Amino acid sequence: MSHLDARLRWIAERVTRGPVADIGTDHGLLAADLALRGWRVVATDKSTAALASARATVAAMGPALPIELRQGDGFDVIDRGEVTTVVVAGMGGRRIAGILDRAHLDGVERLLLQPNRGVVDLRRWLVEGGWEIDDEAIQRAGGWHFMMSAVPSPRVRALQDEDLVLGPVLRQRRCASWLEWVASEHARYQVLVRQAPRDSRREELQRLLELMQRVLSEPLAAPSETGRSVNREQNSPRTNRKT
Ligand SMILES: C[S@@+](CC[C@H](N)C(=O)[O-])C[C@H]1O[C@@H](n2cnc3c(N)ncnc32)[C@H](O)[C@@H]1O
């Protein structure tokens, strides 16, 4: 039985290459789950208490699992070229972008990110850094959780403001939770527009508000919430394990 909540399960199911870095592992549940799936994992956290918690999880779930726990800030404790997939989950988008900005990402083939807020900043960082967002999801669990997958791309296209704000993949999929989130953003933008001074910023807010209005008035399309665009490799993770 999986110990993961839906947001971490979304990430775990999208790992197609290892070794995997789980930056800010905290409880270590994702790292343990990935190791149980056959991936070699380097799980890091800058907090001593968090790392102790991860250590307890690993001890309980399988001390022989292929997980290395390391204490440190971001990529400080990851060797260059050591991992092919990077997970950073459960933090603000700006913090995640800051960690990635200071990282050496050579050889990294996929980023799996889960910002709780600051999602526009993170999307902008990805696109400007040559990462294409190839999968996204959103769920409500207390607050809103965004999940995203990004792959390096030499020809990543700049995102329009609409895509930065609403999500390039989410906009295409139009799942029910995204529409619920757009409705809540629409209500928030109405207040922002009312409060904004009459300048170009207000015009921009008004434009996004009208876009949200259009999105909400369009008929609901069929795609499933869990639809994905990631191509998974044919081989099982266990056969791909890199030691
Ligand atoms: C809210 S927890 C998220 C835990 C887990 N990733 C999840 O999504 O459930 C955030 C964790 O990230 C760690 N963290 C924050 N900034 C970090 C950094 N720059 N480097 C390493 N760990 C960091 C914190 O110590 C904390 O344990």
The ligand as an SDF file (V2000), in Angstrom:
LIG
                    3D

 27 29  0  0  0  0  0  0  0  0999 V2000
    7.2680   21.2160    3.6230 C   0  0  0  0  0  0  0  0  0  0  0  0
    8.6220   20.1380    3.5660 S   0  0  0  0  0  0  0  0  0  0  0  0
    8.2220   19.1600    2.1420 C   0  0  0  0  0  0  0  0  0  0  0  0
    8.5920   17.7160    2.3360 C   0  0  0  0  0  0  0  0  0  0  0  0
    8.3570   16.8290    1.1450 C   0  0  0  0  0  0  0  0  0  0  0  0
    9.2340   17.1700    0.0350 N   0  0  0  0  0  0  0  0  0  0  0  0
    6.9310   16.8800    0.7190 C   0  0  0  0  0  0  0  0  0  0  0  0
    6.6370   17.4390   -0.3410 O   0  0  0  0  0  0  0  0  0  0  0  0
    6.0640   16.3720    1.4430 O   0  0  0  0  0  0  0  0  0  0  0  0
    9.9630   21.1340    2.9620 C   0  0  0  0  0  0  0  0  0  0  0  0
   11.3080   20.5620    3.3470 C   0  0  0  0  0  0  0  0  0  0  0  0
   12.2860   21.1650    2.5280 O   0  0  0  0  0  0  0  0  0  0  0  0
   13.4240   21.4420    3.2950 C   0  0  0  0  0  0  0  0  0  0  0  0
   14.1540   22.5040    2.6120 N   0  0  0  0  0  0  0  0  0  0  0  0
   13.7730   23.7750    2.4080 C   0  0  0  0  0  0  0  0  0  0  0  0
   14.7120   24.4500    1.7160 N   0  0  0  0  0  0  0  0  0  0  0  0
   15.7080   23.5640    1.4620 C   0  0  0  0  0  0  0  0  0  0  0  0
   16.9590   23.6530    0.7960 C   0  0  0  0  0  0  0  0  0  0  0  0
   17.3880   24.8050    0.2450 N   0  0  0  0  0  0  0  0  0  0  0  0
   17.7450   22.5490    0.7180 N   0  0  0  0  0  0  0  0  0  0  0  0
   17.3460   21.3950    1.2930 C   0  0  0  0  0  0  0  0  0  0  0  0
   16.1820   21.2540    1.9580 N   0  0  0  0  0  0  0  0  0  0  0  0
   15.3650   22.3220    2.0390 C   0  0  0  0  0  0  0  0  0  0  0  0
   12.8750   21.8110    4.6600 C   0  0  0  0  0  0  0  0  0  0  0  0
   13.8510   21.6200    5.6750 O   0  0  0  0  0  0  0  0  0  0  0  0
   11.7010   20.8490    4.7870 C   0  0  0  0  0  0  0  0  0  0  0  0
   12.0730   19.6540    5.4250 O   0  0  0  0  0  0  0  0  0  0  0  0
  1  2  1  0
  2  3  1  0
  2 10  1  0
  3  4  1  0
  4  5  1  0
  5  6  1  0
  5  7  1  0
  7  8  2  0
  7  9  1  0
 10 11  1  0
 11 12  1  0
 11 26  1  0
 12 13  1  0
 13 14  1  0
 13 24  1  0
 14 15  1  0
 14 23  1  0
 15 16  2  0
 16 17  1  0
 17 18  1  0
 17 23  2  0
 18 19  1  0
 18 20  2  0
 20 21  1  0
 21 22  2  0
 22 23  1  0
 24 25  1  0
 24 26  1  0
 26 27  1  0
M  CHG  2   2   1   9  -1
M  END
$$$$
